[in-house]
Structure formats: C-alpha cells, structure tokens
Amino acid sequence: MAECVGVDSSTSAHTMDKSIILPPDEIFRNLENAKRFAIDIGGSLTKLAYYSTVQHKVAKVRSFDHTAKEAHSDKLYEISVQEEVTARLHFIKFENTYIETCLDFIKDHLVNTETKVIKATGGGAHKFKDLIEKKLGLKVDKEDEMTCLIKGCNFVLRNIPHEAFVYTKHADSEFRFQTTHPDIFPYLLVNIGSGVSIVKVESEDKFERIGGSSIANLPTPALMFSYFGQRFDELLQLASKGQHTSVDMLVKDIYGGSYGSLGLTGDLIASSFGKSATADKEFPKEDMAKSLLHMISNDIGQLACLYAKLHNLSRVYFGGFFIRGHPVTMHTITYSINYFTKGEVQALFLRHEGYLGAIGAFLKGAEEDNPNQYRWVENYAGSSGLMSVSPDMNPMQRARSGTFDMLEMDRLERQLVKLPLLQDPSSYIPDTVDLTEDALAREYWLFCFEDALDGVVQRAVASQPDLPEAPERAEKFRQKYRHKLQTLRHQPFAYGSLTVRSLLDTREHCLNEFNFPDPYSKIKQRENDLALKYYLKAVKALEKLEWEDRQLALVSGVLAGNVFDWGAKAVSDVLESDPEFGFEEAKRQLEDNSGVDIILGVIPFVRELLSRGTEVVLASNSGPALNDVTNVLTLDSFSYSFLLSSRLDKVLATLVRERKTDLVIIEGMGRAIHTNYYAMLSCESLKMAVIKNSWLADRLGGKLFSVVFKYEVPAGKPSQDCSASIPL
C-alpha cells in the first residue's frame, strides 16, 4: 500500500492534493517489461492492469552419473542458482484524482513495449479517452462493461482459493472465507454501483442480466451534499455512528410488540424514515444516514433473494462501489439476505471485487494468449490484501491510506488440481487451524515467524556468499516480510484465511522477490552429503534385523529424519548448539520418534517396498520447501503423498488415479498436523509426524518430539491386506 506525500493540511475536506511520489519498486512495478494494458475507470476510482515478465533466481539441482566412464567428481549432485523468467499480472487501483499524474509516471517508465492498444471499460473510459491516448500514445479500445465484470469475477473465483467470504459482524472473525467449489457455475452477481444490476452467470461465456434497480441511485453525490454535506465514504462514517431506530418506525412502535400471527418481531423495520415523517423535529444526521443505508441494503437484499429463488441459485456474490469492503454495508446486506431466505442463501463478498472490470478488460485483450489455460496465484509480496475500513478511522485518513491498492498474480507453468483421492474435494480444507479465528494461536505463530526472521536473513546471505549485494537484498526482504507480519497482526484477513501455511507462503514470496530461492540450500546440501555417507551403513543394519523389528526401525527412520528441520526453532537450537548431532541422536531424541528425511528415512522405506514387488514412482517437489528437506513420492498400490498445498500437479494427480492408489501416507508436521490432519480420503491413509514445536505439543496435550501416528480407513470400507501394508 503506497500513500501520497506532500499533503497540505489546509486542503478542504472535499479536495485532494495531486502531488504524489510513486516509488517504482512499489507502484507500477516492472513497467520496463510491460507488454499489454487495460483500464477500468469508474466514477471515482481507476483500475489499471498490465502484463509483465519478471526475472527470478531459482535453485536447480544437477546430478552426476557415476556409472559413466567420464565421471570426474565425487559429488552425486550440486545445487546452482539460475535465472528464470515468469509472467506476472499487475492490477493497481487509485483515485481518479491522480489519473493524470499516474499516466505521466507510466509514460516516463515505459521502455520497449510493443503495445499499441489499451483495452478500456467503465463509465469513465469515454471521459478520459483523449487524455489516455495523449499521455500514453495508445489507442483506446472500449470493451463492454458487464462482459468485463463477469470475466473478471470468473477469473478470481477460479484462481484465488479464498476469494469469497461471508461477513459476520459480531463473530470472533468477521471475515469467514469460503472454499471455492471446483465448479464455480452457476451463480448470481449483484453489482451495486450507480444502479443495481443482477446477472445470472451460467458459464464462462453465458450470462444474462435478469434484473436490476435504480434504488442505489438514492445516495447520489447531489443528495449527500445537499442533505448530509458528505461524500459516500463520509456518509458511511456517519452511518456507523448512528441509531436507525430513532428514525425508522419499527413493528413494536405500531403494535406495542411483535406481530406474532405474521411472524414479525418487534424490532423489525416497518417503515424506513417513518418517525421522521410524523415528528416535528430535527434528527441527527448519523441516524438519518443509518436509516438510509438500511433502506437501500434491505431492498437490494430482498431483490437479490427473489431472483436467487426464482432461478434456483444458492451462491450470490455482491460487488460494486456501494460495497468496497465497508463493514456497515456488508452487515446490512447480510442481515437482509439471512432474513428473507431464512439462511438458505448466503451473501458472499469478494476480496478483489474492485478489480473485476480491469481483470476482465485485460483478459479480453489477451485472448490470443489464452491466459485461462494457466493457473495464476496471488503474489503476497506485491499485493496489498483486503484492507480494513474501520469506521473508527477518519474518512480522509482512510482515503489517504487507500490511495494506491495493488494486486499481483504470477503464472504457474503447471496445471494444478485437487488430489483425486479426497472423499469430498469441494469441502476439502487443507489447514488444521484457521489463525483468522483463533486469536491465541495467531499471536503465537506471528511471534514465531517474526522471532525467526533474523535467522532467515542470515541464512539467506550465507546461501549466496559470492554475491556482494546479497546483504542489501536480505535487508530489503527483512523489511518487506516484517511489514507483512505487522499487517497480518492487525488485519489477519488480508490474504484470506490466515494459516501457518499462508505465513510460509508469504515468506517464500518475499524471499523470491529479492532473489533468495532457498536460504537453506547450503545447509541441506551439507546434511545430504553426510546422510549419503551414512546410507549404506544404515541399509546394512536394517537388513540384519528380523522382519518385525525391521518394520519398526523403518518407520522410526522415516520419523527420525525430520529432526533435521531448520524451520523448527526447537530443532534449529539443537543443531546450532551441537554440530555433531546425528541420525542416531535424532532417533534417541524422539518421544516415540520424529519427522522425515529422504535419504536415511524415505529411501530405505521405499527399498523395503520394492523388495515386496511394489512399483514405486518418485516425484520431487516443484521447488525448495523452506521448512523441509524432503521430496514427494507416489507408489503404485501404496501412495506416499506430501499434501502441503491444497492442489497438486495434474500429472501427479493423474498418476495417483491411474495407478489406483489404495493407501496414502501423509507425514511431517507441516503435512500431517498443520495441514491434512482432518482430511478425509477415499482410500486408507496413515498420518505420521513429530511435534517439533513446544507450544503446539502443549496444546495437543503432548511433549516436545512426541509422535502422531494416525491410521484411518474410509467409513464403510473394511481394511484389506495388500503388499504395501505395514503392521501397526
């Protein structure tokens, strides 16, 4: 979030100072690589979109074939850092007041773009057409506003897992994010701007406006200035302090209580502004504003309910200038929907509803590249997130702090899908604890990540000893990630449901932003080299054991390896204080044994399965896991899957389905405790992990280095013997 500077304190309440500074590393980033533009201009806000390419450093592994005669190194592999180019979408939202300054900034920083046309939508596209063409030298090509809106809505619902949320005013967590259904259609979109448009969306290209209303035109600028003397944000500020019951006539004001035979409670509004029509007195503007807001929201809510019922739709999304994340408007609409449908329909709001038109316009201009064939993920390092618009904040301060809002999305080159072995993919929630709702857990984990920040910075610098600018980049990473943690402490809903996984994702995004693909690469390589030297000894020791003892030793080995987890503070303290700490010490440290290591834990385990005739397929993680050293492995009649993310590579998911996997093992604290602990699969599963965090161990009623070993069989499916089963 970037702010304006140089504001004159004498500026009136209804004017904005146009002098701004736009740091190129924060606003309009990567303009030198921008290739395509789109713009959505509304009555007060402009949303700009463009595509760029970004260079990142990535860690690559090169292996050596020691069976070849030309082998000239004792190393089995080496890790090198290489450059990789990825695609990124940028969306910036700012007030129309700054459009000329922003266009000048873009023109000054635009380098070698081949773009000749800028796609435009929104009511202001015509108004600012000449200015855009003059400043940027691009031809304005206007797109249909509703088409852009729907395309943008489909895009965010498909690509951002926690895009939609329910607003519950008096709950511990006001924002309750919804898991997006695999099939996002059909749905109802209620767009509340100058008027109300109600659109039924049935597929990517099939939608129709089935209704609407002019009711939202009531709080026009003329009305607000003539009566309230306020802009819309200031009107909401007034409404948040008002009491509508002093202005509205309630059922109990007419009947002395509830009207039981009609099922009307006493506090139900019978007549908006009813008391103001019969009383000869002035009413506080706060109360009048609250009454106006209730009247509009209730009517829109009832209208939306009628259309949802008529077309048999249960998903209703609300967006537009009238919403914009304001608690007062979201609460009144939610109340109306709940009342008229008796809870059968939910009022859903979108984190990025302000960007829908710009996203849709961009997609229209990029159709030749078919951006929908890719998976796009939000880049937390460059995105502002859902900002609080607390009524306690002065409207002018709120407008100032929200001058620039950003959303960035990076393209994944691989298609991602949910694991086909989930019992119910539509209800699958990978994370065990929602830190958005659990305040105690949230504060603890935010403290943990902040406390670990210095260590991550040190290891990031150490991972690139030959690059003199590494300390400077590491310091920028520290500042960026600390700022994100502070934001999440005050606004835990900023990027959807806050979880341990999302905190790790945010840290990884910030590290990648400053070209640190894997701060632990040197440590991992050193530990793997030591493990490889120990491997033959470990295997020979296992071969000498009787069958039953060997099974127990194999499981102990799988668990023991994860003691070498530098992401766990309790473990890193041991490793830093005792460099000689080894695999056998790790097994002795266990309180019934611990974590996972690919060389001394997983490989011997796989070797045992191979000896039974089980076909084994190994697939490595797509990138470095900052809190782990292991890989993913999938087996034929035995699947060993690390489901740290809610989605898997489509190739891996296809393999799991085609091989008819009948057992999944999920291991490690990140994969079996922080995520997937409650995941229900359609096949048998074994979840095993070591608790390497003292706070978590205490909360679960155990001790540090205690073991979770959880075997589950789907309801109604008897356990069956197979060549890959393990006696428990």
Salt bridges, closest charged atoms under 4 A:
GLU26 OE1 - LYS480 NZ 3.91
ASP40 OD2 - LYS47 NZ 3.76
GLU78 OE2 - ARG62 NH1 3.62
GLU83 OE2 - LYS57 NZ 2.99
GLU84 OE2 - LYS60 NZ 3.68
GLU100 OE2 - LYS135 NZ 3.51
ASP104 OD1 - LYS135 NZ 2.98
GLU133 OE2 - LYS129 NZ 3.39
ASP141 OD2 - LYS119 NZ 2.64
GLU143 OE2 - LYS119 NZ 2.68
GLU163 OE1 - HIS352 ND1 2.69
GLU202 OE2 - LYS206 NZ 3.94
GLU204 OE1 - ARG158 NH2 2.66
ASP205 OD1 - LYS151 NZ 3.73
ASP233 OD1 - ARG324 NH2 2.87
ASP233 OD1 - HIS326 NE2 3.16
GLU234 OE1 - HIS14 ND1 3.89
ASP248 OD2 - HIS244 ND1 2.87
ASP253 OD2 - LYS275 NZ 3.22
GLU344 OE1 - LYS309 NZ 2.22
GLU367 OE2 - LYS364 NZ 3.66
ASP369 OD2 - ARG36 NH2 2.84
GLU378 OE2 - ARG351 NH2 3.04
GLU378 OE2 - HIS352 NE2 3.60
GLU408 OE1 - ARG29 NH2 2.61
GLU408 OE1 - ARG88 NH1 3.42
GLU408 OE2 - HIS90 ND1 3.44
ASP410 OD1 - ARG88 NE 2.59
GLU413 OE2 - ARG411 NE 3.09
ASP431 OD2 - ARG501 NH2 2.68
GLU437 OE2 - ARG176 NE 3.93
ASP438 OD2 - ARG699 NH1 2.73
GLU443 OE2 - ARG489 NE 3.38
GLU450 OE2 - ARG482 NE 3.90
GLU450 OE1 - ARG489 NH1 3.36
ASP454 OD1 - ARG478 NH1 2.32
GLU469 OE2 - ARG473 NH2 3.36
GLU475 OE1 - ARG478 NE 2.99
GLU513 OE2 - ARG29 NH2 2.91
GLU513 OE2 - ARG88 NH1 3.32
ASP518 OD2 - LYS524 NZ 3.41
GLU543 OE2 - ARG607 NH2 2.71
ASP565 OD2 - LYS692 NZ 2.71
ASP573 OD2 - LYS569 NZ 3.20
GLU576 OE2 - ARG459 NH2 2.46
GLU584 OE2 - LYS587 NZ 3.66
GLU585 OE2 - ARG588 NH2 3.79
GLU608 OE1 - ARG550 NE 2.97
GLU608 OE2 - ARG612 NH2 3.97
GLU615 OE2 - ARG659 NH1 2.93
ASP628 OD2 - ARG671 NH1 2.71
ASP649 OD2 - ARG414 NH1 3.19
GLU712 OE1 - LYS687 NZ 3.02
GLU712 OE2 - LYS710 NZ 3.36
